[in-house]
Amino acid sequence: MPGTTDPPTDDTVDLHFLGNATVLLRYGPLTLLTDPNFLHLGQYAYLGKGLLSRRLTEPALEPEDLPRLDGIVLSHLHGDHWDRRSRRLLDRSVPVLSTPHAARRLKVLHGRERVAGLHTWRGVTLRQGPVQATVTALPGRHAGHPVLRGLLPPVMGSMIELGPAGGPPRLRLYVSGDTLPYDGLDEITRRFPAADLAVLHLGGTTLPGGFLVTMDGRQGAELARRLGPRAVLPVHYEEYTVMRSPLSAFLTEADRLGLGDRIVHCPRGRHARLVAEPGAAPVVG
C-alpha cells in the first residue's frame, strides 16, 4: 500500500514482522530488533531442561539481510527468541537489552560484551542522529505455577518510547514478552500512558503436563482490554509445535471484547506503519 516503502520519519514507526516474536522497528535513522529468531522450517529450538520444539515456518529475513541495528531488545533467553543462528550471525557490536539473567549468560557463555541487564522499571536510551528510543523493562511472568516459574528463565516486557533526541516521546510501543496475565501487569498503565501499539506474544505455548507458558487467545485479548492500547499487533503464534492456540482464537476473543478495530492484521513478512497522530489507523503493506 502507498506510504509503506519510504523511510519512516520522526512521526512514524515502521514495523517489519519477521516471524515468531521477531520484529524490525525503524524510526527515522534508528533501527531496533526484538527477540531475534532465524531458525528455518524444521529446525529445533532448545527451550531448556531437555525440551525441544520444531519450527513450522521460515523467517522473513536472514540475519545477513538485516539493516544496521542500533539495539536488540530481548525479552528472555529461550531458543525461539535467541537461537544459535542469532548467536553466531548477529553483529556483536550491537547492544543487547534484556533481563539481568540473560545479560549474565550472554556475557559469560556467549562472549557478548555490549549487554545491559535491566531490572524492572529501569530503562536505557539509545540515540541515532536526531531521534532516540528509551527502552524500559516491564514486569513479566512466563508461568503461573511457582515451581514452573523457577524452571523457566525470567522474562521482561518492554516499553519502547520513540521521539526526538532529548525530547518527549512521540510514540510508545509495549512489547509483552512471553508473559501470562497477572495483577502485576496493571502497574504498567499506572506508570505509562496508554501505548500507541501493544505487540502481544501469543500462541498458547504448552509444555508437557499441560502447563501454559504464553498467552492463549482469550488471555491475549483480555490483556489488550486491560492495557487499552491504540492498536494491537499479535505475534508469536503458529510458529512452533509447542504453540497450541491459533491466531484465530485471539481474533475471535478480541472481536467479542469490542477490540476488533484495534487489531493490526500484519502477517509474517509484511510491514505495518504507525503514525504518531492520535486516532490515526496503522497502515499495513
C-alpha positions in Angstrom: 0.0 0.0 0.0 1.2 3.6 -0.5 3.3 5.0 2.2 4.9 1.8 3.5 8.1 1.6 1.5 9.5 5.1 2.0 11.9 5.6 5.0 9.9 6.4 8.2 10.0 10.0 9.6 10.1 11.1 13.2 6.3 10.9 13.3 6.1 7.3 12.2 7.5 3.9 13.1 7.8 1.1 10.5 7.4 -2.5 11.8 8.5 -5.4 9.7 7.2 -8.7 11.2 9.9 -11.3 10.5 8.2 -14.2 12.3 7.7 -15.6 15.8 8.4 -12.6 18.1 11.0 -11.0 15.8 10.0 -7.5 14.7 12.3 -5.0 13.0 11.5 -1.4 14.1 12.6 1.6 12.1 12.1 5.1 13.5 13.9 7.7 11.3 17.5 6.6 11.2 17.2 4.4 14.4 16.6 0.6 14.0 15.8 -2.0 16.7 15.2 -5.7 16.5 13.1 -7.7 19.0 13.7 -11.3 20.1 15.8 -12.5 17.1 14.8 -15.9 15.8 16.2 -17.0 12.5 15.9 -20.8 12.6 14.5 -22.4 9.5 11.4 -24.6 8.9 12.1 -28.0 10.5 14.9 -26.8 12.8 14.6 -27.3 16.5 14.7 -24.6 19.2 16.1 -25.5 22.6 13.7 -24.4 25.3 15.7 -25.7 28.3 15.5 -28.7 30.6 15.9 -31.0 27.6 12.8 -29.6 25.8 12.9 -29.0 22.1 10.3 -27.6 19.7 10.3 -27.8 15.9 9.8 -24.6 13.8 6.8 -24.7 11.4 7.7 -21.6 9.4 10.5 -19.8 7.7 11.8 -16.4 8.9 11.0 -13.5 6.6 14.6 -12.3 6.5 18.1 -13.8 7.1 20.5 -12.2 9.6 22.7 -11.1 6.8 19.8 -9.2 5.2 19.2 -7.0 8.2 19.9 -3.3 8.1 22.4 -1.8 10.5 21.0 -2.2 14.0 21.2 0.2 16.9 19.9 -2.3 19.5 18.4 -5.7 20.2 15.5 -5.9 22.7 15.5 -9.5 24.1 12.6 -10.4 26.4 14.4 -13.6 27.7 16.9 -16.2 26.9 14.9 -19.0 25.2 15.9 -20.8 21.9 12.9 -19.4 20.0 13.9 -15.8 21.0 17.7 -16.0 20.8 18.7 -19.0 18.7 22.0 -20.4 17.6 21.9 -18.6 14.3 21.3 -15.3 16.1 24.2 -16.0 18.5 26.5 -16.8 15.6 25.5 -14.3 12.9 24.3 -11.1 14.6 26.8 -8.2 14.8 28.5 -8.4 18.2 28.9 -4.6 18.3 25.1 -4.2 18.6 24.0 -3.6 22.2 21.5 -6.1 23.6 18.9 -5.0 26.2 17.5 -7.8 28.3 16.9 -9.2 31.8 19.9 -9.4 34.2 19.6 -13.2 33.9 20.0 -13.2 30.1 22.7 -10.5 30.3 24.9 -12.6 32.5 24.7 -15.6 30.3 25.2 -13.6 27.1 28.4 -12.2 28.5 29.8 -15.4 30.1 28.6 -18.1 27.8 28.2 -16.3 24.5 31.0 -13.8 24.8 28.9 -10.7 24.1 30.3 -7.5 25.8 27.6 -4.9 24.9 24.8 -6.2 27.0 22.6 -4.3 29.5 20.7 -6.3 32.1 17.6 -4.2 33.0 15.8 -4.6 36.3 12.0 -4.0 36.2 11.2 -0.3 35.6 14.8 0.6 34.6 15.5 1.9 31.2 18.2 2.6 28.7 18.2 5.3 26.0 19.7 4.7 22.5 20.3 7.6 20.2 20.8 7.8 16.5 21.2 11.3 15.0 18.1 13.4 15.8 16.0 10.6 17.4 16.1 8.3 20.3 14.5 5.2 21.8 14.1 4.7 25.5 13.6 1.0 26.4 12.2 0.4 29.9 11.9 -3.1 31.3 8.4 -4.0 32.4 7.0 -6.9 34.6 6.5 -10.3 33.0 5.8 -13.8 34.3 6.5 -16.8 32.0 4.4 -19.2 34.0 1.7 -19.3 36.6 2.8 -22.1 38.9 5.6 -21.1 41.3 7.6 -24.3 40.7 7.4 -23.9 36.9 8.5 -20.2 37.2 11.7 -21.5 38.9 12.4 -23.7 35.9 11.9 -21.1 33.2 14.2 -18.1 32.6 13.0 -14.7 33.9 11.2 -12.6 31.2 10.6 -8.9 30.8 8.1 -6.9 28.9 9.4 -3.6 27.3 8.0 -0.1 26.8 9.8 1.4 23.8 9.4 5.2 23.7 10.4 6.9 20.5 10.9 10.6 20.0 13.4 13.4 19.2 16.7 13.2 20.9 16.4 14.9 24.3 12.7 15.5 23.8 9.4 13.9 24.8 8.2 10.6 23.3 6.1 10.7 20.2 5.2 7.0 20.1 5.0 4.3 22.8 5.2 0.6 21.9 4.5 -2.0 24.5 6.2 -5.4 23.8 4.7 -8.0 26.2 7.4 -10.7 26.1 6.4 -14.2 26.9 4.2 -13.3 29.9 1.0 -14.6 31.2 -1.6 -12.1 32.5 -1.3 -11.4 36.2 -2.1 -8.5 38.6 1.5 -7.1 38.3 0.9 -6.0 34.7 -1.7 -3.5 35.9 1.1 -1.3 37.2 2.2 -0.6 33.5 -0.8 1.6 32.8 -0.3 3.5 36.1 3.3 4.3 35.1 2.8 4.9 31.4 0.0 6.5 29.4 -1.7 4.0 27.1 0.6 2.7 24.5 0.1 3.5 20.8 0.8 -0.1 20.0 0.9 -3.3 22.0 2.9 -6.2 20.5 1.5 -9.3 22.2 3.3 -12.6 22.4 0.5 -15.2 22.0 0.5 -18.8 20.8 -0.7 -20.6 24.0 2.7 -22.3 24.3 2.0 -25.6 26.3 4.7 -27.7 27.9 4.4 -31.4 28.8 1.9 -31.8 31.5 -0.4 -29.2 30.0 1.4 -26.2 31.6 0.6 -23.0 29.7 3.5 -20.6 29.5 2.4 -18.0 26.9 -0.9 -16.3 26.4 -3.7 -18.1 24.5 -6.3 -16.1 22.5 -8.5 -15.4 25.5 -5.7 -14.2 27.7 -4.2 -12.0 25.0 -7.5 -10.3 24.3 -8.1 -9.7 28.0 -4.6 -8.2 28.4 -5.3 -5.9 25.5 -8.6 -4.8 27.1 -6.8 -4.1 30.4 -4.0 -2.1 28.9 -6.1 -0.2 26.4 -3.5 0.5 23.6 -4.5 2.4 20.5 -3.6 -0.7 18.3 -2.5 -4.3 18.8 -0.1 -6.4 16.8 -0.3 -10.1 17.5 3.0 -12.1 17.2 4.4 -15.4 18.4 1.7 -17.8 17.2 1.6 -20.9 15.0 5.4 -20.9 14.7 6.5 -23.9 16.8 5.0 -27.3 17.7 4.5 -26.2 21.3 2.1 -23.4 20.3 -1.4 -24.7 20.6 -3.6 -21.5 20.4 -4.0 -20.2 16.8 -4.3 -16.6 15.8 -8.0 -17.1 15.0 -8.7 -17.8 18.7 -7.2 -14.3 19.6 -9.1 -12.6 16.8 -12.4 -14.1 17.9 -11.9 -13.1 21.5 -10.8 -9.6 20.5 -14.0 -9.2 18.5 -16.0 -10.4 21.4 -14.5 -7.7 23.7 -15.1 -5.0 21.1 -11.4 -4.7 20.2 -11.6 -5.9 16.6 -10.9 -2.5 15.1 -7.7 -2.1 17.0 -6.0 -5.3 15.6 -3.2 -4.8 13.1 -3.5 -7.6 10.6 0.2 -7.9 9.6 1.2 -11.5 8.6 4.7 -12.7 8.7 6.9 -10.9 6.2 4.7 -7.8 5.9 5.1 -4.2 7.2 2.9 -2.0 9.3 3.4 1.7 9.8 2.1 3.5 12.9 1.7 7.3 12.8 2.1 9.4 16.0 -1.1 11.3 15.3 -3.7 10.2 17.8 -6.6 8.3 16.2 -4.6 7.5 13.0 -5.0 3.9 12.0 -1.9 1.8 11.3 -1.2 1.1 7.6 -0.3 -2.4 6.5 1.6 -3.2 3.4 
